[in-house]
Amino acid sequence: MASRRQRRLSLVTGLVALAVSACGAPPPTQDREPPPAVVERAFSPGGRVNMHLGAGKYTIEPSADGQLRLSWTTRDPGDRHKVRVDVQATATEATVRTEGPSNNFEVVVAVPGQSNLWVRLTAGDLTIRGIEGHKDLSGWAGEFKVAVGDGAAYRHVSTSVLAGEIAAPTLKRTTGGVFRSFEWDGPGKYDLRVRLTAGEIQLRDN
């Protein structure tokens, strides 16, 4: 009797496995492969990069080979499955979207040294250095650090913070408090616009 029950059980188990296989469903114990830690796209100098960035710590810097490249780290390797990165690019325009864990999500975005940047960051730290071009930057809360040199590359600089501080020693402007802003005009050809709801804006030499 036991042998007959075992045979029936084996038959039912086999039919279930066959049905699951036919439907294309993965075995229950199969883990989803984590996303790669680097994404690369071909991109041309002088193009525009649009970035929709989830909370984290971001650095935007020149790429050594002129490619568009994202690399990221999480302090806890187990958080890698929480990372979502999407990069769509043509030769002259790219769109980058990121989401990650709430803590210790760090991203480096390398772009051609001559690129126009449009960045929207929910919260966190943003550092931009070595990039020549127009920049339109906005965030809800955090710290923005943008290398502007002596400002000679810029035609117009506009900054504002609802609550916080703006420090631009190379442009000889520093202000803090509530509803702070300043405008600055220079001899260059690029525009820089930086807006924060709460936090600190630093326009630095490098």
Helices and strands as residue ranges (DSSP letters): H 2-23, E 38-41, E 48-53, E 56-62, E 68-74, G 77-82, E 84-89, E 93-99, E 105-111, E 116-128, E 135-147, E 154-168, G 169-171, E 173-185, E 190-204
